[in-house]
Amino acid sequence: ALGAARVAGVSLPSLPNQDNSFAEIYARIDKVIDCLKGLSPSQIDGKDDAKVTVTIGGQPQELTGQNYLYHFAILQVQFHATTAYDLLRSVGVPIGKIDYLGPRPR
């Protein structure tokens, strides 16, 4: 959501790192969903070459919209999903590859 919002050039929602309860986690998820619902395709379409500045390793980095989404934002989501999956598996939660991959398209 933040990646799409950055490329669209809209204000990012405040998402402080204070998920101390499931209620706070659900509230954070709701904010992200609201952010996505507030975007329209026209706000992102044609922004492949738009400049997006993000802080990486404490340094501001300027990327094109396409490079930011493909080489940073999507990879961030994949990294965190993989890490959550690995942590759950390590404590014995009975999940498998299909839970990570999701249903196959038909």
Secondary structure in CASP SS format (residue, H / E / C, confidence):
PFRMAT SS
TARGET T0000
AUTHOR 0000-0000-0000
METHOD secondary structure of the structure
MODEL  1
A C 1.00
L H 1.00
G H 1.00
A H 1.00
A H 1.00
R H 1.00
V H 1.00
A H 1.00
G C 1.00
V C 1.00
S C 1.00
L C 1.00
P C 1.00
S C 1.00
L C 1.00
P C 1.00
N C 1.00
Q C 1.00
D C 1.00
N C 1.00
S C 1.00
F H 1.00
A H 1.00
E H 1.00
I H 1.00
Y H 1.00
A H 1.00
R H 1.00
I H 1.00
D H 1.00
K H 1.00
V H 1.00
I H 1.00
D H 1.00
C H 1.00
L H 1.00
K H 1.00
G C 1.00
L C 1.00
S C 1.00
P H 1.00
S H 1.00
Q H 1.00
I H 1.00
D C 1.00
G C 1.00
K C 1.00
D C 1.00
D C 1.00
A C 1.00
K E 1.00
V E 1.00
T E 1.00
V E 1.00
T E 1.00
I E 1.00
G C 1.00
G C 1.00
Q E 1.00
P E 1.00
Q E 1.00
E E 1.00
L E 1.00
T E 1.00
G H 1.00
Q H 1.00
N H 1.00
Y H 1.00
L H 1.00
Y H 1.00
H H 1.00
F H 1.00
A H 1.00
I H 1.00
L H 1.00
Q H 1.00
V H 1.00
Q H 1.00
F H 1.00
H H 1.00
A H 1.00
T H 1.00
T H 1.00
A H 1.00
Y H 1.00
D H 1.00
L H 1.00
L H 1.00
R H 1.00
S H 1.00
V C 1.00
G C 1.00
V C 1.00
P C 1.00
I C 1.00
G C 1.00
K H 1.00
I H 1.00
D H 1.00
Y H 1.00
L H 1.00
G C 1.00
P C 1.00
R C 1.00
P C 1.00
R C 1.00
END
